[in-house]
Amino acid sequence: MKIGVLALQGAFREHRQMLEKLGAEVTEVRLPKHLEGLQGLVIPGGESTTMGKLMMDYDLKDPIQRFHQNGGALFGTCAGAILLATEIEGQPKHMTGKQPSLELLDVTVARNAFGRQVDSFKEPLDIQGLEGHFDAVFIRAPVITRVGEGVEVLCEHQGQVVLVRSGRLMAASFHPELTLDPRVHELFLKTCVGL
């Protein structure tokens, strides 16, 4: 299986290591041509406005949307979840116009909803489809404040939605790549990529 990791900014190396641990052949995606032959693409955590701007600068938005339309699966974590969303709350004040996103997943995501960097925390979560707790790492994490029709909620934390799936799309508020536990990535590979 060939999986890509968007490698413009953020925690892409950690995702790569996790996917390789699960046996995937991983390609770092920086240009549209790197999407060729992939079955899935992970969009990592990082700084969503910077990643969105770089995605536009490298002409990746339309090719990633076409990749999904042609059967490719996408998994966004933290900033990556923001970039998948159709609606974004809490856009930076200095930004004019709409924050760039792929607008593929019918959810509203509120940026930095769990607080600033100093408010980062680790919390055991019960995730649908996984046995036992998953110790999730939240760093400047967003919250999914609205889910559209057909979007399945896989996990909530204190009544707030933090993991969803819709067909070949999955989005998490937290950073599964920053743990030693590969089960969330495995869930993506099994249920979205279809392995």
Secondary structure, DSSP 4 states (H G I P E B T S, - for coil): -EEEEE-SSSSHHHHHHHHHHTT-EEEEESSGGGGTT-SEEEE--S-HHHHHHHHHHTT-HHHHHHHHHTT-EEEEETHHHHHHEEEEES--TT--SPPP----EEEEEETTTT--GGG-EEEEE--TT-SS-EEEEESS--EEEEE-TTPEEEEEETTEEEEEEETTEEEESS-GGGSS--HHHHHHHHHTS--
